[in-house]
Amino acid sequence: MRDWEEGSVLVELGGEFDWHNLEHLREILDDVSTLRRPTMVYLSEVTFLDVGATCELTIRSRLYDHHLTLCNPSPEVRASVTACEFEEWFEFRYDPEDPSCSRASPEQAPPSRSAG
């Protein structure tokens, strides 16, 4: 987690998220939610997301929609969201200028939404 442009926060998640580290994921998301600042959560380096972690991101994306933006999901994140049938609950932002976004094809990327 680090400060980012214009008073916002950037959180870059990577690796595997399952029941072993679900509490750590919750702590990270709790920490950024208490800041009450626009937050970008980059998911391009997530290699595995189990049902519990997918549910946690779903809940947080709805609760803090006004300042939490999930960005550049990896194919593994998109697969987990699809497997849980949560696609309608997520609005991922895709940043074509970000090299980590190259893994998402344009036809998979919905229109961008603004953070805030």
VOKE-28375 format. One record per residue: residue number from 1; x, y, z of N, C-alpha, C in turn; residue in three letters. Coordinates in nm, 2 decimals, padded with zeros to 4 digits. Example, Ala and Ser with C-alpha at 12.3 -4.5 7.8 and 13.67 -1.06 7.14 Angstrom:
<pts>
<pt k="1" n_xx="01.32" n_yy="-00.57" n_zz="00.78" ca_xx="01.23" ca_yy="-00.45" ca_zz="00.78" c_xx="01.32" c_yy="-00.33" c_zz="00.78" r="Ala"/>
<pt k="2" n_xx="01.28" n_yy="-00.22" n_zz="00.71" ca_xx="01.37" ca_yy="-00.11" ca_zz="00.71" c_xx="01.29" c_yy="00.00" c_zz="00.79" r="Ser"/>
</pts>
This chain:
<pts>
<pt k="1" n_xx="00.09" n_yy="-00.12" n_zz="00.00" ca_xx="00.00" ca_yy="00.00" ca_zz="00.00" c_xx="00.09" c_yy="00.12" c_zz="00.00" r="Met"/>
<pt k="2" n_xx="00.06" n_yy="00.22" n_zz="-00.09" ca_xx="00.14" ca_yy="00.34" ca_zz="-00.09" c_xx="00.05" c_yy="00.46" c_zz="-00.15" r="Arg"/>
<pt k="3" n_xx="00.10" n_yy="00.58" n_zz="-00.12" ca_xx="00.03" ca_yy="00.70" ca_zz="-00.17" c_xx="00.05" c_yy="00.69" c_zz="-00.32" r="Asp"/>
<pt k="4" n_xx="-00.05" n_yy="00.75" n_zz="-00.39" ca_xx="-00.05" ca_yy="00.75" ca_zz="-00.53" c_xx="-00.09" c_yy="00.89" c_zz="-00.58" r="Trp"/>
<pt k="5" n_xx="-00.12" n_yy="00.91" n_zz="-00.70" ca_xx="-00.15" ca_yy="01.04" ca_zz="-00.75" c_xx="-00.27" c_yy="01.11" c_zz="-00.69" r="Glu"/>
<pt k="6" n_xx="-00.26" n_yy="01.24" n_zz="-00.67" ca_xx="-00.37" ca_yy="01.33" ca_zz="-00.62" c_xx="-00.44" c_yy="01.28" c_zz="-00.50" r="Glu"/>
<pt k="7" n_xx="-00.36" n_yy="01.24" n_zz="-00.40" ca_xx="-00.42" ca_yy="01.20" ca_zz="-00.27" c_xx="-00.48" c_yy="01.07" c_zz="-00.26" r="Gly"/>
<pt k="8" n_xx="-00.47" n_yy="00.99" n_zz="-00.36" ca_xx="-00.53" ca_yy="00.86" ca_zz="-00.36" c_xx="-00.43" c_yy="00.75" c_zz="-00.31" r="Ser"/>
<pt k="9" n_xx="-00.47" n_yy="00.63" n_zz="-00.29" ca_xx="-00.39" ca_yy="00.52" ca_zz="-00.24" c_xx="-00.39" c_yy="00.41" c_zz="-00.35" r="Val"/>
<pt k="10" n_xx="-00.27" n_yy="00.35" n_zz="-00.36" ca_xx="-00.26" ca_yy="00.23" ca_zz="-00.45" c_xx="-00.22" c_yy="00.11" c_zz="-00.37" r="Leu"/>
<pt k="11" n_xx="-00.30" n_yy="00.00" n_zz="-00.39" ca_xx="-00.27" ca_yy="-00.12" ca_zz="-00.33" c_xx="-00.25" c_yy="-00.22" c_zz="-00.44" r="Val"/>
<pt k="12" n_xx="-00.13" n_yy="-00.29" n_zz="-00.44" ca_xx="-00.10" ca_yy="-00.39" ca_zz="-00.54" c_xx="-00.10" c_yy="-00.52" c_zz="-00.47" r="Glu"/>
<pt k="13" n_xx="-00.20" n_yy="-00.61" n_zz="-00.51" ca_xx="-00.21" ca_yy="-00.74" ca_zz="-00.45" c_xx="-00.14" c_yy="-00.84" c_zz="-00.55" r="Leu"/>
<pt k="14" n_xx="-00.07" n_yy="-00.94" n_zz="-00.50" ca_xx="-00.01" ca_yy="-01.04" ca_zz="-00.58" c_xx="00.00" c_yy="-01.17" c_zz="-00.51" r="Gly"/>
<pt k="15" n_xx="00.01" n_yy="-01.28" n_zz="-00.59" ca_xx="00.02" ca_yy="-01.41" ca_zz="-00.53" c_xx="-00.11" c_yy="-01.48" c_zz="-00.51" r="Gly"/>
<pt k="16" n_xx="-00.11" n_yy="-01.57" n_zz="-00.42" ca_xx="-00.23" ca_yy="-01.65" ca_zz="-00.39" c_xx="-00.31" c_yy="-01.60" c_zz="-00.27" r="Glu"/>
<pt k="17" n_xx="-00.44" n_yy="-01.60" n_zz="-00.28" ca_xx="-00.52" ca_yy="-01.56" ca_zz="-00.17" c_xx="-00.62" c_yy="-01.67" c_zz="-00.14" r="Phe"/>
<pt k="18" n_xx="-00.61" n_yy="-01.74" n_zz="-00.02" ca_xx="-00.70" ca_yy="-01.84" ca_zz="00.02" c_xx="-00.72" c_yy="-01.83" c_zz="00.17" r="Asp"/>
<pt k="19" n_xx="-00.78" n_yy="-01.94" n_zz="00.23" ca_xx="-00.81" ca_yy="-01.93" ca_zz="00.37" c_xx="-00.69" c_yy="-01.91" c_zz="00.46" r="Trp"/>
<pt k="20" n_xx="-00.57" n_yy="-01.94" n_zz="00.41" ca_xx="-00.45" ca_yy="-01.92" ca_zz="00.49" c_xx="-00.42" c_yy="-01.77" c_zz="00.52" r="His"/>
<pt k="21" n_xx="-00.45" n_yy="-01.69" n_zz="00.42" ca_xx="-00.42" ca_yy="-01.55" ca_zz="00.43" c_xx="-00.54" c_yy="-01.46" c_zz="00.41" r="Asn"/>
<pt k="22" n_xx="-00.66" n_yy="-01.51" n_zz="00.43" ca_xx="-00.78" ca_yy="-01.43" ca_zz="00.42" c_xx="-00.79" c_yy="-01.32" c_zz="00.52" r="Leu"/>
<pt k="23" n_xx="-00.74" n_yy="-01.35" n_zz="00.64" ca_xx="-00.74" ca_yy="-01.24" ca_zz="00.74" c_xx="-00.65" c_yy="-01.13" c_zz="00.71" r="Glu"/>
<pt k="24" n_xx="-00.54" n_yy="-01.16" n_zz="00.65" ca_xx="-00.44" ca_yy="-01.06" ca_zz="00.60" c_xx="-00.51" c_yy="-00.97" c_zz="00.49" r="His"/>
<pt k="25" n_xx="-00.58" n_yy="-01.03" n_zz="00.40" ca_xx="-00.65" ca_yy="-00.96" ca_zz="00.29" c_xx="-00.75" c_yy="-00.87" c_zz="00.36" r="Leu"/>
<pt k="26" n_xx="-00.83" n_yy="-00.92" n_zz="00.46" ca_xx="-00.93" ca_yy="-00.83" ca_zz="00.53" c_xx="-00.86" c_yy="-00.71" c_zz="00.59" r="Arg"/>
<pt k="27" n_xx="-00.74" n_yy="-00.74" n_zz="00.66" ca_xx="-00.67" ca_yy="-00.63" ca_zz="00.72" c_xx="-00.63" c_yy="-00.52" c_zz="00.63" r="Glu"/>
<pt k="28" n_xx="-00.58" n_yy="-00.56" n_zz="00.51" ca_xx="-00.54" ca_yy="-00.47" ca_zz="00.41" c_xx="-00.66" c_yy="-00.38" c_zz="00.36" r="Ile"/>
<pt k="29" n_xx="-00.77" n_yy="-00.45" n_zz="00.33" ca_xx="-00.89" ca_yy="-00.38" ca_zz="00.29" c_xx="-00.95" c_yy="-00.29" c_zz="00.40" r="Leu"/>
<pt k="30" n_xx="-00.94" n_yy="-00.34" n_zz="00.52" ca_xx="-00.99" ca_yy="-00.26" ca_zz="00.64" c_xx="-00.90" c_yy="-00.13" c_zz="00.65" r="Asp"/>
<pt k="31" n_xx="-00.77" n_yy="-00.15" n_zz="00.64" ca_xx="-00.68" ca_yy="-00.03" ca_zz="00.65" c_xx="-00.71" c_yy="00.07" c_zz="00.54" r="Asp"/>
<pt k="32" n_xx="-00.73" n_yy="00.03" n_zz="00.42" ca_xx="-00.75" ca_yy="00.13" ca_zz="00.32" c_xx="-00.89" c_yy="00.19" c_zz="00.33" r="Val"/>
<pt k="33" n_xx="-00.99" n_yy="00.12" n_zz="00.38" ca_xx="-01.12" ca_yy="00.17" ca_zz="00.39" c_xx="-01.13" c_yy="00.28" c_zz="00.50" r="Ser"/>
<pt k="34" n_xx="-01.05" n_yy="00.27" n_zz="00.60" ca_xx="-01.05" ca_yy="00.37" ca_zz="00.71" c_xx="-00.98" c_yy="00.50" c_zz="00.66" r="Thr"/>
<pt k="35" n_xx="-00.90" n_yy="00.49" n_zz="00.56" ca_xx="-00.84" ca_yy="00.62" ca_zz="00.51" c_xx="-00.94" c_yy="00.71" c_zz="00.44" r="Leu"/>
<pt k="36" n_xx="-01.05" n_yy="00.65" n_zz="00.39" ca_xx="-01.16" ca_yy="00.73" ca_zz="00.32" c_xx="-01.10" c_yy="00.81" c_zz="00.21" r="Arg"/>
<pt k="37" n_xx="-01.01" n_yy="00.75" n_zz="00.14" ca_xx="-00.95" ca_yy="00.82" ca_zz="00.02" c_xx="-00.97" c_yy="00.73" c_zz="-00.10" r="Arg"/>
<pt k="38" n_xx="-00.97" n_yy="00.79" n_zz="-00.22" ca_xx="-00.98" ca_yy="00.71" ca_zz="-00.34" c_xx="-00.87" c_yy="00.60" c_zz="-00.34" r="Pro"/>
<pt k="39" n_xx="-00.91" n_yy="00.48" n_zz="-00.36" ca_xx="-00.81" ca_yy="00.37" ca_zz="-00.36" c_xx="-00.83" c_yy="00.28" c_zz="-00.48" r="Thr"/>
<pt k="40" n_xx="-00.71" n_yy="00.26" n_zz="-00.55" ca_xx="-00.70" ca_yy="00.16" ca_zz="-00.66" c_xx="-00.64" c_yy="00.04" c_zz="-00.61" r="Met"/>
<pt k="41" n_xx="-00.71" n_yy="-00.08" n_zz="-00.63" ca_xx="-00.65" ca_yy="-00.21" ca_zz="-00.59" c_xx="-00.62" c_yy="-00.28" c_zz="-00.72" r="Val"/>
<pt k="42" n_xx="-00.49" n_yy="-00.29" n_zz="-00.74" ca_xx="-00.44" ca_yy="-00.36" ca_zz="-00.86" c_xx="-00.44" c_yy="-00.51" c_zz="-00.84" r="Tyr"/>
<pt k="43" n_xx="-00.50" n_yy="-00.59" n_zz="-00.93" ca_xx="-00.51" ca_yy="-00.73" ca_zz="-00.91" c_xx="-00.44" c_yy="-00.81" c_zz="-01.02" r="Leu"/>
<pt k="44" n_xx="-00.36" n_yy="-00.74" n_zz="-01.10" ca_xx="-00.30" ca_yy="-00.81" ca_zz="-01.21" c_xx="-00.20" c_yy="-00.92" c_zz="-01.18" r="Ser"/>
<pt k="45" n_xx="-00.14" n_yy="-00.91" n_zz="-01.06" ca_xx="-00.04" ca_yy="-01.01" ca_zz="-01.02" c_xx="-00.10" c_yy="-01.12" c_zz="-00.93" r="Glu"/>
<pt k="46" n_xx="-00.23" n_yy="-01.13" n_zz="-00.91" ca_xx="-00.29" ca_yy="-01.23" ca_zz="-00.83" c_xx="-00.30" c_yy="-01.36" c_zz="-00.91" r="Val"/>
<pt k="47" n_xx="-00.24" n_yy="-01.47" n_zz="-00.86" ca_xx="-00.23" ca_yy="-01.59" ca_zz="-00.93" c_xx="-00.33" c_yy="-01.70" c_zz="-00.88" r="Thr"/>
<pt k="48" n_xx="-00.40" n_yy="-01.67" n_zz="-00.77" ca_xx="-00.50" ca_yy="-01.76" ca_zz="-00.73" c_xx="-00.59" c_yy="-01.69" c_zz="-00.63" r="Phe"/>
<pt k="49" n_xx="-00.72" n_yy="-01.71" n_zz="-00.64" ca_xx="-00.82" ca_yy="-01.64" ca_zz="-00.55" c_xx="-00.93" c_yy="-01.75" c_zz="-00.52" r="Leu"/>
<pt k="50" n_xx="-00.93" n_yy="-01.79" n_zz="-00.39" ca_xx="-01.03" ca_yy="-01.89" ca_zz="-00.36" c_xx="-01.17" c_yy="-01.83" c_zz="-00.34" r="Asp"/>
<pt k="51" n_xx="-01.27" n_yy="-01.91" n_zz="-00.31" ca_xx="-01.40" ca_yy="-01.86" ca_zz="-00.29" c_xx="-01.41" c_yy="-01.75" c_zz="-00.18" r="Val"/>
<pt k="52" n_xx="-01.35" n_yy="-01.78" n_zz="-00.07" ca_xx="-01.35" ca_yy="-01.68" ca_zz="00.05" c_xx="-01.29" c_yy="-01.55" c_zz="00.01" r="Gly"/>
<pt k="53" n_xx="-01.18" n_yy="-01.55" n_zz="-00.06" ca_xx="-01.12" ca_yy="-01.42" ca_zz="-00.10" c_xx="-01.20" c_yy="-01.35" c_zz="-00.21" r="Ala"/>
<pt k="54" n_xx="-01.26" n_yy="-01.43" n_zz="-00.30" ca_xx="-01.35" ca_yy="-01.37" ca_zz="-00.40" c_xx="-01.47" c_yy="-01.31" c_zz="-00.33" r="Thr"/>
<pt k="55" n_xx="-01.53" n_yy="-01.37" n_zz="-00.24" ca_xx="-01.64" ca_yy="-01.32" ca_zz="-00.16" c_xx="-01.60" c_yy="-01.19" c_zz="-00.09" r="Cys"/>
<pt k="56" n_xx="-01.48" n_yy="-01.19" n_zz="-00.03" ca_xx="-01.43" ca_yy="-01.07" ca_zz="00.04" c_xx="-01.42" c_yy="-00.95" c_zz="-00.05" r="Glu"/>
<pt k="57" n_xx="-01.36" n_yy="-00.97" n_zz="-00.17" ca_xx="-01.35" ca_yy="-00.87" ca_zz="-00.27" c_xx="-01.48" c_yy="-00.82" c_zz="-00.32" r="Leu"/>
<pt k="58" n_xx="-01.58" n_yy="-00.91" n_zz="-00.33" ca_xx="-01.71" ca_yy="-00.88" ca_zz="-00.38" c_xx="-01.78" c_yy="-00.79" c_zz="-00.28" r="Thr"/>
<pt k="59" n_xx="-01.77" n_yy="-00.83" n_zz="-00.15" ca_xx="-01.84" ca_yy="-00.75" ca_zz="-00.04" c_xx="-01.77" c_yy="-00.61" c_zz="-00.04" r="Ile"/>
<pt k="60" n_xx="-01.64" n_yy="-00.60" n_zz="-00.04" ca_xx="-01.57" ca_yy="-00.48" ca_zz="-00.03" c_xx="-01.60" c_yy="-00.39" c_zz="-00.15" r="Arg"/>
<pt k="61" n_xx="-01.60" n_yy="-00.45" n_zz="-00.26" ca_xx="-01.63" ca_yy="-00.37" ca_zz="-00.38" c_xx="-01.77" c_yy="-00.30" c_zz="-00.38" r="Ser"/>
<pt k="62" n_xx="-01.86" n_yy="-00.37" n_zz="-00.32" ca_xx="-02.00" ca_yy="-00.31" ca_zz="-00.31" c_xx="-02.01" c_yy="-00.21" c_zz="-00.19" r="Arg"/>
<pt k="63" n_xx="-01.95" n_yy="-00.25" n_zz="-00.08" ca_xx="-01.96" ca_yy="-00.16" ca_zz="00.04" c_xx="-01.88" c_yy="-00.02" c_zz="00.02" r="Leu"/>
<pt k="64" n_xx="-01.77" n_yy="-00.03" n_zz="-00.05" ca_xx="-01.68" ca_yy="00.09" ca_zz="-00.06" c_xx="-01.67" c_yy="00.13" c_zz="-00.21" r="Tyr"/>
<pt k="65" n_xx="-01.78" n_yy="00.11" n_zz="-00.28" ca_xx="-01.78" ca_yy="00.14" ca_zz="-00.42" c_xx="-01.75" c_yy="00.29" c_zz="-00.45" r="Asp"/>
<pt k="66" n_xx="-01.78" n_yy="00.37" n_zz="-00.36" ca_xx="-01.76" ca_yy="00.52" ca_zz="-00.38" c_xx="-01.62" c_yy="00.56" c_zz="-00.38" r="His"/>
<pt k="67" n_xx="-01.53" n_yy="00.48" n_zz="-00.32" ca_xx="-01.39" ca_yy="00.51" ca_zz="-00.32" c_xx="-01.29" c_yy="00.40" c_zz="-00.34" r="His"/>
<pt k="68" n_xx="-01.34" n_yy="00.28" n_zz="-00.37" ca_xx="-01.26" ca_yy="00.16" ca_zz="-00.39" c_xx="-01.28" c_yy="00.11" c_zz="-00.53" r="Leu"/>
<pt k="69" n_xx="-01.17" n_yy="00.11" n_zz="-00.61" ca_xx="-01.17" ca_yy="00.06" ca_zz="-00.75" c_xx="-01.08" c_yy="-00.06" c_zz="-00.77" r="Thr"/>
<pt k="70" n_xx="-01.14" n_yy="-00.17" n_zz="-00.82" ca_xx="-01.06" ca_yy="-00.28" ca_zz="-00.84" c_xx="-01.01" c_yy="-00.27" c_zz="-00.99" r="Leu"/>
<pt k="71" n_xx="-00.88" n_yy="-00.29" n_zz="-01.01" ca_xx="-00.83" ca_yy="-00.26" ca_zz="-01.14" c_xx="-00.74" c_yy="-00.37" c_zz="-01.19" r="Cys"/>
<pt k="72" n_xx="-00.75" n_yy="-00.39" n_zz="-01.32" ca_xx="-00.66" ca_yy="-00.48" ca_zz="-01.40" c_xx="-00.66" c_yy="-00.62" c_zz="-01.34" r="Asn"/>
<pt k="73" n_xx="-00.77" n_yy="-00.69" n_zz="-01.33" ca_xx="-00.78" ca_yy="-00.83" ca_zz="-01.27" c_xx="-00.70" c_yy="-00.92" c_zz="-01.36" r="Pro"/>
<pt k="74" n_xx="-00.63" n_yy="-01.01" n_zz="-01.30" ca_xx="-00.56" ca_yy="-01.12" ca_zz="-01.37" c_xx="-00.66" c_yy="-01.22" c_zz="-01.43" r="Ser"/>
<pt k="75" n_xx="-00.62" n_yy="-01.30" n_zz="-01.52" ca_xx="-00.71" ca_yy="-01.40" ca_zz="-01.57" c_xx="-00.76" c_yy="-01.49" c_zz="-01.46" r="Pro"/>
<pt k="76" n_xx="-00.67" n_yy="-01.52" n_zz="-01.36" ca_xx="-00.71" ca_yy="-01.60" ca_zz="-01.24" c_xx="-00.82" c_yy="-01.53" c_zz="-01.16" r="Glu"/>
<pt k="77" n_xx="-00.81" n_yy="-01.40" n_zz="-01.14" ca_xx="-00.92" ca_yy="-01.33" ca_zz="-01.07" c_xx="-01.05" c_yy="-01.33" c_zz="-01.15" r="Val"/>
<pt k="78" n_xx="-01.04" n_yy="-01.31" n_zz="-01.28" ca_xx="-01.16" ca_yy="-01.31" ca_zz="-01.36" c_xx="-01.22" c_yy="-01.45" c_zz="-01.36" r="Arg"/>
<pt k="79" n_xx="-01.14" n_yy="-01.56" n_zz="-01.36" ca_xx="-01.19" ca_yy="-01.70" ca_zz="-01.35" c_xx="-01.26" c_yy="-01.72" c_zz="-01.22" r="Ala"/>
<pt k="80" n_xx="-01.20" n_yy="-01.68" n_zz="-01.11" ca_xx="-01.26" ca_yy="-01.70" ca_zz="-00.98" c_xx="-01.40" c_yy="-01.63" c_zz="-00.97" r="Ser"/>
<pt k="81" n_xx="-01.40" n_yy="-01.50" n_zz="-01.02" ca_xx="-01.53" ca_yy="-01.42" ca_zz="-01.01" c_xx="-01.63" c_yy="-01.50" c_zz="-01.10" r="Val"/>
<pt k="82" n_xx="-01.60" n_yy="-01.55" n_zz="-01.21" ca_xx="-01.69" ca_yy="-01.62" ca_zz="-01.30" c_xx="-01.74" c_yy="-01.75" c_zz="-01.23" r="Thr"/>
<pt k="83" n_xx="-01.64" n_yy="-01.82" n_zz="-01.18" ca_xx="-01.68" ca_yy="-01.95" ca_zz="-01.11" c_xx="-01.78" c_yy="-01.93" c_zz="-01.00" r="Ala"/>
<pt k="84" n_xx="-01.76" n_yy="-01.82" n_zz="-00.93" ca_xx="-01.86" ca_yy="-01.79" ca_zz="-00.82" c_xx="-01.98" c_yy="-01.72" c_zz="-00.87" r="Cys"/>
<pt k="85" n_xx="-01.99" n_yy="-01.69" n_zz="-01.00" ca_xx="-02.11" ca_yy="-01.62" ca_zz="-01.06" c_xx="-02.13" c_yy="-01.49" c_zz="-01.00" r="Glu"/>
<pt k="86" n_xx="-02.02" n_yy="-01.41" n_zz="-00.98" ca_xx="-02.03" ca_yy="-01.28" ca_zz="-00.92" c_xx="-02.00" c_yy="-01.17" c_zz="-01.03" r="Phe"/>
<pt k="87" n_xx="-02.00" n_yy="-01.20" n_zz="-01.15" ca_xx="-01.96" ca_yy="-01.10" ca_zz="-01.26" c_xx="-02.05" c_yy="-00.98" c_zz="-01.25" r="Glu"/>
<pt k="88" n_xx="-02.18" n_yy="-00.99" n_zz="-01.22" ca_xx="-02.26" ca_yy="-00.87" ca_zz="-01.21" c_xx="-02.23" c_yy="-00.78" c_zz="-01.10" r="Glu"/>
<pt k="89" n_xx="-02.16" n_yy="-00.83" n_zz="-01.00" ca_xx="-02.13" ca_yy="-00.75" ca_zz="-00.88" c_xx="-02.00" c_yy="-00.67" c_zz="-00.89" r="Trp"/>
<pt k="90" n_xx="-01.92" n_yy="-00.71" n_zz="-00.99" ca_xx="-01.79" ca_yy="-00.64" ca_zz="-01.01" c_xx="-01.79" c_yy="-00.54" c_zz="-01.13" r="Phe"/>
<pt k="91" n_xx="-01.72" n_yy="-00.43" n_zz="-01.11" ca_xx="-01.70" ca_yy="-00.34" ca_zz="-01.22" c_xx="-01.55" c_yy="-00.31" c_zz="-01.21" r="Glu"/>
<pt k="92" n_xx="-01.47" n_yy="-00.40" n_zz="-01.29" ca_xx="-01.33" ca_yy="-00.38" ca_zz="-01.29" c_xx="-01.29" c_yy="-00.26" c_zz="-01.38" r="Phe"/>
<pt k="93" n_xx="-01.19" n_yy="-00.19" n_zz="-01.34" ca_xx="-01.14" ca_yy="-00.09" ca_zz="-01.43" c_xx="-01.01" c_yy="-00.14" c_zz="-01.49" r="Arg"/>
<pt k="94" n_xx="-01.00" n_yy="-00.12" n_zz="-01.62" ca_xx="-00.89" ca_yy="-00.16" ca_zz="-01.70" c_xx="-00.81" c_yy="-00.04" c_zz="-01.75" r="Tyr"/>
<pt k="95" n_xx="-00.68" n_yy="-00.04" n_zz="-01.72" ca_xx="-00.60" ca_yy="00.08" ca_zz="-01.75" c_xx="-00.51" c_yy="00.03" c_zz="-01.87" r="Asp"/>
<pt k="96" n_xx="-00.54" n_yy="00.08" n_zz="-01.99" ca_xx="-00.46" ca_yy="00.04" ca_zz="-02.11" c_xx="-00.32" c_yy="00.09" c_zz="-02.11" r="Pro"/>
<pt k="97" n_xx="-00.30" n_yy="00.19" n_zz="-02.03" ca_xx="-00.16" ca_yy="00.25" ca_zz="-02.02" c_xx="-00.07" c_yy="00.18" c_zz="-01.93" r="Glu"/>
<pt k="98" n_xx="-00.13" n_yy="00.09" n_zz="-01.85" ca_xx="-00.05" ca_yy="00.01" ca_zz="-01.75" c_xx="00.00" c_yy="-00.12" c_zz="-01.81" r="Asp"/>
<pt k="99" n_xx="00.13" n_yy="-00.14" n_zz="-01.81" ca_xx="00.18" ca_yy="-00.26" ca_zz="-01.88" c_xx="00.13" c_yy="-00.39" c_zz="-01.81" r="Pro"/>
<pt k="100" n_xx="00.09" n_yy="-00.38" n_zz="-01.68" ca_xx="00.04" ca_yy="-00.50" ca_zz="-01.62" c_xx="-00.10" c_yy="-00.54" c_zz="-01.67" r="Ser"/>
<pt k="101" n_xx="-00.16" n_yy="-00.45" n_zz="-01.74" ca_xx="-00.30" ca_yy="-00.48" ca_zz="-01.80" c_xx="-00.29" c_yy="-00.55" c_zz="-01.93" r="Cys"/>
<pt k="102" n_xx="-00.17" n_yy="-00.57" n_zz="-01.99" ca_xx="-00.16" ca_yy="-00.64" ca_zz="-02.12" c_xx="-00.22" c_yy="-00.78" c_zz="-02.12" r="Ser"/>
<pt k="103" n_xx="-00.24" n_yy="-00.84" n_zz="-02.00" ca_xx="-00.30" ca_yy="-00.97" ca_zz="-02.00" c_xx="-00.45" c_yy="-00.97" c_zz="-02.02" r="Arg"/>
<pt k="104" n_xx="-00.51" n_yy="-00.86" n_zz="-02.02" ca_xx="-00.66" ca_yy="-00.85" ca_zz="-02.04" c_xx="-00.68" c_yy="-00.80" c_zz="-02.18" r="Ala"/>
<pt k="105" n_xx="-00.75" n_yy="-00.88" n_zz="-02.26" ca_xx="-00.78" ca_yy="-00.84" ca_zz="-02.40" c_xx="-00.89" c_yy="-00.74" c_zz="-02.40" r="Ser"/>
<pt k="106" n_xx="-00.89" n_yy="-00.65" n_zz="-02.50" ca_xx="-00.99" ca_yy="-00.54" ca_zz="-02.50" c_xx="-01.14" c_yy="-00.59" c_zz="-02.50" r="Pro"/>
<pt k="107" n_xx="-01.17" n_yy="-00.71" n_zz="-02.56" ca_xx="-01.30" ca_yy="-00.75" ca_zz="-02.56" c_xx="-01.35" c_yy="-00.80" c_zz="-02.42" r="Glu"/>
<pt k="108" n_xx="-01.25" n_yy="-00.83" n_zz="-02.33" ca_xx="-01.28" ca_yy="-00.87" ca_zz="-02.19" c_xx="-01.30" c_yy="-00.75" c_zz="-02.10" r="Gln"/>
<pt k="109" n_xx="-01.25" n_yy="-00.64" n_zz="-02.14" ca_xx="-01.25" ca_yy="-00.52" ca_zz="-02.06" c_xx="-01.37" c_yy="-00.44" c_zz="-02.07" r="Ala"/>
<pt k="110" n_xx="-01.45" n_yy="-00.42" n_zz="-01.96" ca_xx="-01.57" ca_yy="-00.34" ca_zz="-01.97" c_xx="-01.52" c_yy="-00.19" c_zz="-01.97" r="Pro"/>
<pt k="111" n_xx="-01.61" n_yy="-00.10" n_zz="-02.00" ca_xx="-01.58" ca_yy="00.04" ca_zz="-01.99" c_xx="-01.52" c_yy="00.08" c_zz="-01.86" r="Pro"/>
<pt k="112" n_xx="-01.43" n_yy="00.18" n_zz="-01.86" ca_xx="-01.37" ca_yy="00.23" ca_zz="-01.73" c_xx="-01.48" c_yy="00.30" c_zz="-01.65" r="Ser"/>
<pt k="113" n_xx="-01.46" n_yy="00.30" n_zz="-01.52" ca_xx="-01.54" ca_yy="00.38" ca_zz="-01.43" c_xx="-01.45" c_yy="00.47" c_zz="-01.35" r="Arg"/>
<pt k="114" n_xx="-01.49" n_yy="00.58" n_zz="-01.31" ca_xx="-01.40" ca_yy="00.67" ca_zz="-01.24" c_xx="-01.40" c_yy="00.63" c_zz="-01.09" r="Ser"/>
<pt k="115" n_xx="-01.28" n_yy="00.65" n_zz="-01.03" ca_xx="-01.27" ca_yy="00.63" ca_zz="-00.88" c_xx="-01.33" c_yy="00.75" c_zz="-00.81" r="Ala"/>
<pt k="116" n_xx="-01.41" n_yy="00.72" n_zz="-00.72" ca_xx="-01.45" ca_yy="00.84" ca_zz="-00.64" c_xx="-01.60" c_yy="00.85" c_zz="-00.64" r="Gly"/>
</pts>
